Amino acid sequence: MRNRTFVPSDKKNYHQKKDPDNPIDYLKNKLKVNEIFRFIISHPDMDHLDGIKDLFDEFEITNTWDTDNDKYIDLTGFFAGYNKEDWKFYTNLRAGRISTTKRLTYFSKTNNPYFNEDDITILCPTAELVKQGNETEDYNDSSYAILFTPPKANGGKWKILLAGDTHDDSWDYILKNHKNDVSNVDILFAPHHGRDSSRNYDFLDTLNPKVTLFGNASYEHLAYTKYPETRITNNQAGYVILDIALNQIEIFVKNFEFAKDFRLSPKRNWNAPTFNSVHKAYLLGQLNA
């Protein structure tokens, strides 16, 4: 496995590059999952499709959410290390040629009892944003943004926002149409992996997330200073597990050293992390209802 080629001076190398995580292995071998009810393809970029063929080979997937994009990739050109079979599989799925799953396309403000009853709100895309992505060949703003609001104690709702690769046009729409829904979220999966992607960050004034999760991206590209202080980066922590209950959300991470440094830092001075045998991960902290 690769060593990290860039470590910021104020960051520690937790050697996750030497021990990468395969979510298929985690679901299948650690959690003993063999079927997935709902799989959401945020948008048609290969860093969000990597491994899709293996995923469908290993699991029964009942429903697949997709967008009616028209993205084209020349398979004879440079493919950035991704598997061309994944793109071939995806285009067959997009065209409705994969019969083992039900392909669905939804938009913001779609009312559907099946996902409404699962505490899911679609914030984006709209039909207009998908059309715009097809016209500009920039598919980030045609990405799904999902708000998950499971119940918490005293009749409230947790707010967990999965932002996909949404960019400025998506957030203009979300703040005009869903501002109350996305105010003061508990956990934010940062848009575009948390990259500093020449964007407007004013949406964070409304979201005000308690915890932000950064995806797998090079550190020199991450917008650390734009987000609130409590951030968990996949490159450092390894896989991140959210155990959601009425009274709390417990947050677990794979990397013991990361969890230890987080918990024992002078601003927290908590006890050492404990290992959870169910999640195969270490307790980082929790949010209380």
Rosetta blueprint (number, residue, H / E / L):
1 M L
2 R L
3 N L
4 R L
5 T L
6 F L
7 V L
8 P L
9 S L
10 D L
11 K L
12 K L
13 N L
14 Y L
15 H L
16 Q H
17 K H
18 K H
19 D L
20 P L
21 D L
22 N L
23 P H
24 I H
25 D H
26 Y H
27 L H
28 K H
29 N H
30 K H
31 L L
32 K L
33 V L
34 N L
35 E E
36 I E
37 F E
38 R E
39 F E
40 I E
41 I L
42 S L
43 H L
44 P L
45 D L
46 M H
47 D H
48 H H
49 L L
50 D L
51 G L
52 I H
53 K H
54 D H
55 L H
56 F H
57 D H
58 E H
59 F L
60 E E
61 I E
62 T E
63 N E
64 T E
65 W E
66 D L
67 T L
68 D L
69 N L
70 D L
71 K L
72 Y L
73 I L
74 D L
75 L L
76 T L
77 G L
78 F L
79 F L
80 A L
81 G L
82 Y L
83 N L
84 K H
85 E H
86 D H
87 W H
88 K H
89 F H
90 Y H
91 T H
92 N H
93 L H
94 R H
95 A L
96 G L
97 R L
98 I L
99 S L
100 T L
101 T L
102 K E
103 R E
104 L E
105 T L
106 Y L
107 F L
108 S L
109 K L
110 T L
111 N L
112 N L
113 P H
114 Y H
115 F H
116 N H
117 E L
118 D L
119 D L
120 I E
121 T E
122 I E
123 L E
124 C E
125 P L
126 T L
127 A H
128 E H
129 L H
130 V H
131 K H
132 Q H
133 G H
134 N H
135 E H
136 T H
137 E L
138 D L
139 Y L
140 N H
141 D H
142 S H
143 S L
144 Y L
145 A E
146 I E
147 L E
148 F E
149 T L
150 P L
151 P E
152 K L
153 A H
154 N H
155 G H
156 G L
157 K E
158 W L
159 K L
160 I E
161 L E
162 L E
163 A L
164 G L
165 D L
166 T L
167 H L
168 D H
169 D H
170 S H
171 W H
172 D H
173 Y H
174 I H
175 L H
176 K H
177 N H
178 H L
179 K L
180 N L
181 D L
182 V L
183 S L
184 N L
185 V L
186 D L
187 I E
188 L E
189 F E
190 A L
191 P H
192 H H
193 H H
194 G H
195 R E
196 D L
197 S L
198 S L
199 R L
200 N L
201 Y L
202 D L
203 F H
204 L H
205 D H
206 T H
207 L H
208 N L
209 P L
210 K L
211 V E
212 T E
213 L E
214 F E
215 G L
216 N L
217 A L
218 S L
219 Y H
220 E H
221 H H
222 L E
223 A L
224 Y H
225 T H
226 K H
227 Y L
228 P L
229 E L
230 T L
231 R E
232 I E
233 T E
234 N H
235 N H
236 Q H
237 A H
238 G L
239 Y L
240 V E
241 I E
242 L E
243 D E
244 I E
245 A L
246 L L
247 N L
248 Q E
249 I E
250 E E
251 I E
252 F E
253 V E
254 K L
255 N L
256 F H
257 E H
258 F H
259 A H
260 K H
261 D H
262 F H
263 R H
264 L H
265 S L
266 P L
267 K L
268 R L
269 N L
270 W L
271 N L
272 A L
273 P L
274 T L
275 F E
276 N E
277 S L
278 V L
279 H L
280 K L
281 A E
282 Y E
283 L E
284 L E
285 G E
286 Q E
287 L E
288 N E
289 A L
